[in-house]
Amino acid sequence: MEAASYGRGIFNRKRLNKMSKTIFERLQAGEAVPYTDPQYRDISEVAARTTQLLVRLNATPDVEEVRKQWGEITGQPLDTSSTIQIPVYVNIGQFTRIGKNVYINHLCSMLDMGTITIEDDVLIGPKVNILTEEHPVNPKERKALSVKPVVIKRNAWIGAAATILPGVTVSENSIVAAGAVVNRDVPANTVVAGVPAKVIKHID
């Protein structure tokens, strides 16, 4: 994935490009980065700045202003056909991409260092969690961070309070039922439900 701008007037592009070639690219290349890594502080710095921008975004009732401010966070303007209902949360932002005619309901939370791609015509219900970040099972290594991308393909519907775990692809036209925890790819034209989510229906 190409490094994205963090928004005009917010950060120094040269410095951020350097950052994205260090710890962010290392993570996206599959490296598990320990908490003691010297570059780990860069994550905290960028996340803190994103949080500052989110405070402003989540304080505005104006849909057009939300689109504009989302573009400052991610480096990509939100298409006029797409809507994000506030509050919304993302820890980095520059690794999230949202297509056209997407609707994201209140309290969506995204951890996007592994990259989140939301294609056209997707519906996301309230209180949905989309996670690309995880930690090793081994207790001695647990503070290390690793990432895997999440892709939500065209015309999928993610129900309220569902959780999409790292590395998952939700395929076209599929439905993730409310409250489901998705830990594996969802086939196209299916409904999945449960913890962990399983196919319960095929869509004609």
C-alpha positions as YAML, in Angstrom:
chain: A
units: angstrom
residues:
- id: 1
  name: MET
  ca: [0.00, 0.00, 0.00]
- id: 2
  name: GLU
  ca: [1.34, 3.41, -0.85]
- id: 3
  name: ALA
  ca: [1.97, 5.80, 2.05]
- id: 4
  name: ALA
  ca: [-0.79, 8.37, 2.34]
- id: 5
  name: SER
  ca: [-0.73, 11.97, 3.38]
- id: 6
  name: TYR
  ca: [-1.94, 12.74, 6.89]
- id: 7
  name: GLY
  ca: [-3.73, 15.89, 5.73]
- id: 8
  name: ARG
  ca: [-2.67, 19.33, 4.63]
- id: 9
  name: GLY
  ca: [-1.25, 21.57, 7.31]
- id: 10
  name: ILE
  ca: [-1.28, 18.82, 9.94]
- id: 11
  name: PHE
  ca: [2.06, 17.08, 9.63]
- id: 12
  name: ASN
  ca: [5.33, 17.43, 7.82]
- id: 13
  name: ARG
  ca: [5.02, 15.13, 4.79]
- id: 14
  name: LYS
  ca: [8.71, 14.33, 4.59]
- id: 15
  name: ARG
  ca: [8.83, 13.29, 8.21]
- id: 16
  name: LEU
  ca: [5.71, 11.14, 7.93]
- id: 17
  name: ASN
  ca: [6.94, 9.42, 4.78]
- id: 18
  name: LYS
  ca: [10.05, 8.51, 6.71]
- id: 19
  name: MET
  ca: [7.92, 7.15, 9.54]
- id: 20
  name: SER
  ca: [5.76, 5.05, 7.23]
- id: 21
  name: LYS
  ca: [8.94, 3.48, 5.82]
- id: 22
  name: THR
  ca: [10.02, 2.45, 9.27]
- id: 23
  name: ILE
  ca: [7.70, 0.91, 11.83]
- id: 24
  name: PHE
  ca: [4.47, 1.06, 9.78]
- id: 25
  name: GLU
  ca: [6.01, -0.64, 6.75]
- id: 26
  name: ARG
  ca: [7.75, -3.16, 9.00]
- id: 27
  name: LEU
  ca: [4.41, -4.07, 10.53]
- id: 28
  name: GLN
  ca: [2.64, -4.32, 7.19]
- id: 29
  name: ALA
  ca: [5.46, -6.52, 5.87]
- id: 30
  name: GLY
  ca: [4.59, -9.05, 8.59]
- id: 31
  name: GLU
  ca: [7.10, -8.20, 11.29]
- id: 32
  name: ALA
  ca: [6.08, -8.46, 14.94]
- id: 33
  name: VAL
  ca: [7.44, -5.32, 16.61]
- id: 34
  name: PRO
  ca: [8.19, -5.52, 20.36]
- id: 35
  name: TYR
  ca: [7.12, -2.79, 22.74]
- id: 36
  name: THR
  ca: [10.80, -2.07, 23.45]
- id: 37
  name: ASP
  ca: [11.54, -1.22, 19.79]
- id: 38
  name: PRO
  ca: [12.99, 2.32, 19.52]
- id: 39
  name: GLN
  ca: [10.46, 3.23, 16.81]
- id: 40
  name: TYR
  ca: [7.45, 2.13, 18.87]
- id: 41
  name: ARG
  ca: [7.07, 5.66, 20.20]
- id: 42
  name: ASP
  ca: [6.28, 6.84, 16.67]
- id: 43
  name: ILE
  ca: [2.99, 4.93, 16.85]
- id: 44
  name: SER
  ca: [2.01, 6.72, 20.04]
- id: 45
  name: GLU
  ca: [2.90, 10.09, 18.56]
- id: 46
  name: VAL
  ca: [0.80, 9.64, 15.43]
- id: 47
  name: ALA
  ca: [-2.08, 8.11, 17.39]
- id: 48
  name: ALA
  ca: [-2.11, 11.09, 19.76]
- id: 49
  name: ARG
  ca: [-2.36, 13.53, 16.87]
- id: 50
  name: THR
  ca: [-5.15, 11.48, 15.28]
- id: 51
  name: THR
  ca: [-7.01, 11.55, 18.59]
- id: 52
  name: GLN
  ca: [-6.79, 15.34, 18.65]
- id: 53
  name: LEU
  ca: [-8.35, 15.51, 15.20]
- id: 54
  name: LEU
  ca: [-11.06, 13.04, 16.18]
- id: 55
  name: VAL
  ca: [-12.08, 15.21, 19.13]
- id: 56
  name: ARG
  ca: [-12.88, 17.99, 16.68]
- id: 57
  name: LEU
  ca: [-14.54, 15.66, 14.17]
- id: 58
  name: ASN
  ca: [-16.76, 14.06, 16.82]
- id: 59
  name: ALA
  ca: [-17.86, 17.46, 18.09]
- id: 60
  name: THR
  ca: [-19.43, 18.59, 14.81]
- id: 61
  name: PRO
  ca: [-23.03, 17.76, 13.82]
- id: 62
  name: ASP
  ca: [-22.45, 18.80, 10.21]
- id: 63
  name: VAL
  ca: [-22.12, 15.86, 7.80]
- id: 64
  name: GLU
  ca: [-20.09, 17.82, 5.26]
- id: 65
  name: GLU
  ca: [-17.66, 18.97, 7.94]
- id: 66
  name: VAL
  ca: [-17.28, 15.36, 9.09]
- id: 67
  name: ARG
  ca: [-16.32, 14.41, 5.52]
- id: 68
  name: LYS
  ca: [-13.75, 17.19, 5.37]
- id: 69
  name: GLN
  ca: [-12.20, 16.37, 8.72]
- id: 70
  name: TRP
  ca: [-12.14, 12.67, 7.93]
- id: 71
  name: GLY
  ca: [-10.05, 13.59, 4.90]
- id: 72
  name: GLU
  ca: [-7.59, 15.44, 7.15]
- id: 73
  name: ILE
  ca: [-7.15, 12.32, 9.26]
- id: 74
  name: THR
  ca: [-6.85, 9.78, 6.45]
- id: 75
  name: GLY
  ca: [-5.37, 11.84, 3.63]
- id: 76
  name: GLN
  ca: [-8.29, 10.85, 1.39]
- id: 77
  name: PRO
  ca: [-11.52, 12.89, 1.26]
- id: 78
  name: LEU
  ca: [-14.66, 10.93, 2.06]
- id: 79
  name: ASP
  ca: [-16.78, 10.68, -1.08]
- id: 80
  name: THR
  ca: [-19.94, 12.81, -1.04]
- id: 81
  name: SER
  ca: [-22.02, 9.65, -1.46]
- id: 82
  name: SER
  ca: [-20.67, 8.16, 1.78]
- id: 83
  name: THR
  ca: [-21.67, 8.99, 5.34]
- id: 84
  name: ILE
  ca: [-20.00, 8.51, 8.71]
- id: 85
  name: GLN
  ca: [-22.19, 9.03, 11.76]
- id: 86
  name: ILE
  ca: [-20.37, 10.39, 14.79]
- id: 87
  name: PRO
  ca: [-18.85, 9.43, 17.07]
- id: 88
  name: VAL
  ca: [-16.33, 7.39, 15.11]
- id: 89
  name: TYR
  ca: [-12.93, 6.19, 16.26]
- id: 90
  name: VAL
  ca: [-9.71, 5.27, 14.45]
- id: 91
  name: ASN
  ca: [-6.26, 5.00, 15.99]
- id: 92
  name: ILE
  ca: [-4.07, 6.01, 13.02]
- id: 93
  name: GLY
  ca: [-6.35, 6.78, 10.08]
- id: 94
  name: GLN
  ca: [-3.97, 6.91, 7.16]
- id: 95
  name: PHE
  ca: [-4.39, 3.19, 6.54]
- id: 96
  name: THR
  ca: [-8.19, 3.26, 6.21]
- id: 97
  name: ARG
  ca: [-9.81, 3.55, 2.79]
- id: 98
  name: ILE
  ca: [-13.56, 3.99, 2.31]
- id: 99
  name: GLY
  ca: [-15.31, 3.70, -1.05]
- id: 100
  name: LYS
  ca: [-18.46, 5.24, -2.49]
- id: 101
  name: ASN
  ca: [-22.01, 4.95, -1.16]
- id: 102
  name: VAL
  ca: [-20.79, 3.61, 2.19]
- id: 103
  name: TYR
  ca: [-22.77, 4.15, 5.38]
- id: 104
  name: ILE
  ca: [-21.04, 3.84, 8.77]
- id: 105
  name: ASN
  ca: [-23.30, 4.12, 11.79]
- id: 106
  name: HIS
  ca: [-22.48, 5.51, 15.25]
- id: 107
  name: LEU
  ca: [-19.61, 4.25, 17.40]
- id: 108
  name: CYS
  ca: [-17.64, 2.39, 14.76]
- id: 109
  name: SER
  ca: [-14.11, 1.71, 16.03]
- id: 110
  name: MET
  ca: [-11.19, 0.93, 13.71]
- id: 111
  name: LEU
  ca: [-7.63, -0.10, 14.50]
- id: 112
  name: ASP
  ca: [-6.08, 0.31, 11.08]
- id: 113
  name: MET
  ca: [-2.30, -0.14, 11.19]
- id: 114
  name: GLY
  ca: [-2.67, -3.31, 9.12]
- id: 115
  name: THR
  ca: [-4.88, -1.46, 6.58]
- id: 116
  name: ILE
  ca: [-8.68, -1.41, 6.40]
- id: 117
  name: THR
  ca: [-10.35, -1.34, 2.98]
- id: 118
  name: ILE
  ca: [-14.10, -0.72, 2.83]
- id: 119
  name: GLU
  ca: [-15.36, -1.02, -0.74]
- id: 120
  name: ASP
  ca: [-18.38, 0.62, -2.39]
- id: 121
  name: ASP
  ca: [-21.96, 0.16, -1.15]
- id: 122
  name: VAL
  ca: [-21.01, -1.26, 2.26]
- id: 123
  name: LEU
  ca: [-23.30, -0.85, 5.28]
- id: 124
  name: ILE
  ca: [-21.76, -0.85, 8.76]
- id: 125
  name: GLY
  ca: [-24.05, -0.91, 11.79]
- id: 126
  name: PRO
  ca: [-23.54, 0.81, 15.16]
- id: 127
  name: LYS
  ca: [-20.80, -0.26, 17.58]
- id: 128
  name: VAL
  ca: [-18.90, -2.30, 14.99]
- id: 129
  name: ASN
  ca: [-15.21, -3.05, 15.69]
- id: 130
  name: ILE
  ca: [-12.79, -3.51, 12.78]
- id: 131
  name: LEU
  ca: [-9.39, -4.65, 14.02]
- id: 132
  name: THR
  ca: [-6.15, -5.23, 12.12]
- id: 133
  name: GLU
  ca: [-3.82, -5.41, 15.12]
- id: 134
  name: GLU
  ca: [-3.00, -8.31, 17.43]
- id: 135
  name: HIS
  ca: [-0.45, -9.67, 19.92]
- id: 136
  name: PRO
  ca: [1.33, -13.04, 20.20]
- id: 137
  name: VAL
  ca: [-0.15, -15.80, 22.36]
- id: 138
  name: ASN
  ca: [3.18, -16.43, 24.13]
- id: 139
  name: PRO
  ca: [3.08, -14.43, 27.41]
- id: 140
  name: LYS
  ca: [6.76, -13.53, 27.10]
- id: 141
  name: GLU
  ca: [6.15, -11.91, 23.72]
- id: 142
  name: ARG
  ca: [2.65, -10.57, 24.32]
- id: 143
  name: LYS
  ca: [3.55, -6.87, 24.19]
- id: 144
  name: ALA
  ca: [4.80, -7.27, 20.63]
- id: 145
  name: LEU
  ca: [2.50, -5.91, 17.94]
- id: 146
  name: SER
  ca: [1.66, -7.49, 14.59]
- id: 147
  name: VAL
  ca: [-0.93, -6.61, 11.93]
- id: 148
  name: LYS
  ca: [-3.04, -8.18, 9.19]
- id: 149
  name: PRO
  ca: [-5.28, -6.36, 6.70]
- id: 150
  name: VAL
  ca: [-9.09, -6.36, 6.76]
- id: 151
  name: VAL
  ca: [-11.09, -6.03, 3.54]
- id: 152
  name: ILE
  ca: [-14.85, -5.51, 3.45]
- id: 153
  name: LYS
  ca: [-15.95, -6.03, -0.14]
- id: 154
  name: ARG
  ca: [-18.68, -4.43, -2.19]
- id: 155
  name: ASN
  ca: [-22.25, -4.46, -0.92]
- id: 156
  name: ALA
  ca: [-21.46, -6.27, 2.35]
- id: 157
  name: TRP
  ca: [-23.48, -5.50, 5.49]
- id: 158
  name: ILE
  ca: [-21.88, -5.62, 8.94]
- id: 159
  name: GLY
  ca: [-24.50, -5.84, 11.69]
- id: 160
  name: ALA
  ca: [-24.55, -3.95, 14.97]
- id: 161
  name: ALA
  ca: [-21.80, -4.71, 17.50]
- id: 162
  name: ALA
  ca: [-20.05, -7.19, 15.22]
- id: 163
  name: THR
  ca: [-16.27, -7.55, 15.49]
- id: 164
  name: ILE
  ca: [-14.04, -8.18, 12.46]
- id: 165
  name: LEU
  ca: [-10.68, -9.61, 13.53]
- id: 166
  name: PRO
  ca: [-7.26, -9.18, 11.83]
- id: 167
  name: GLY
  ca: [-6.73, -10.79, 8.43]
- id: 168
  name: VAL
  ca: [-10.41, -11.22, 7.57]
- id: 169
  name: THR
  ca: [-11.98, -10.57, 4.16]
- id: 170
  name: VAL
  ca: [-15.75, -10.12, 4.16]
- id: 171
  name: SER
  ca: [-16.74, -10.97, 0.60]
- id: 172
  name: GLU
  ca: [-19.27, -9.36, -1.75]
- id: 173
  name: ASN
  ca: [-22.95, -9.21, -0.79]
- id: 174
  name: SER
  ca: [-22.35, -11.07, 2.48]
- id: 175
  name: ILE
  ca: [-23.95, -10.26, 5.83]
- id: 176
  name: VAL
  ca: [-22.30, -10.41, 9.24]
- id: 177
  name: ALA
  ca: [-25.04, -10.76, 11.84]
- id: 178
  name: ALA
  ca: [-25.26, -8.48, 14.86]
- id: 179
  name: GLY
  ca: [-22.85, -9.41, 17.62]
- id: 180
  name: ALA
  ca: [-20.83, -11.86, 15.51]
- id: 181
  name: VAL
  ca: [-17.08, -12.25, 16.00]
- id: 182
  name: VAL
  ca: [-15.49, -12.93, 12.61]
- id: 183
  name: ASN
  ca: [-12.11, -14.68, 12.73]
- id: 184
  name: ARG
  ca: [-12.01, -16.15, 9.21]
- id: 185
  name: ASP
  ca: [-12.93, -15.04, 5.69]
- id: 186
  name: VAL
  ca: [-16.63, -14.72, 4.91]
- id: 187
  name: PRO
  ca: [-17.64, -16.26, 1.55]
- id: 188
  name: ALA
  ca: [-19.58, -14.16, -0.95]
- id: 189
  name: ASN
  ca: [-23.38, -14.20, -0.76]
- id: 190
  name: THR
  ca: [-23.58, -15.75, 2.70]
- id: 191
  name: VAL
  ca: [-24.83, -14.81, 6.16]
- id: 192
  name: VAL
  ca: [-22.52, -15.53, 9.09]
- id: 193
  name: ALA
  ca: [-23.44, -15.37, 12.77]
- id: 194
  name: GLY
  ca: [-22.16, -16.39, 16.18]
- id: 195
  name: VAL
  ca: [-18.94, -16.46, 18.19]
- id: 196
  name: PRO
  ca: [-16.91, -17.42, 16.28]
- id: 197
  name: ALA
  ca: [-18.97, -16.60, 13.20]
- id: 198
  name: LYS
  ca: [-20.14, -19.48, 10.98]
- id: 199
  name: VAL
  ca: [-22.13, -19.60, 7.76]
- id: 200
  name: ILE
  ca: [-25.83, -19.97, 8.60]
- id: 201
  name: LYS
  ca: [-27.38, -19.12, 5.24]
- id: 202
  name: HIS
  ca: [-26.60, -18.68, 1.56]
- id: 203
  name: ILE
  ca: [-28.07, -15.67, -0.24]
- id: 204
  name: ASP
  ca: [-29.65, -16.38, -3.63]
...
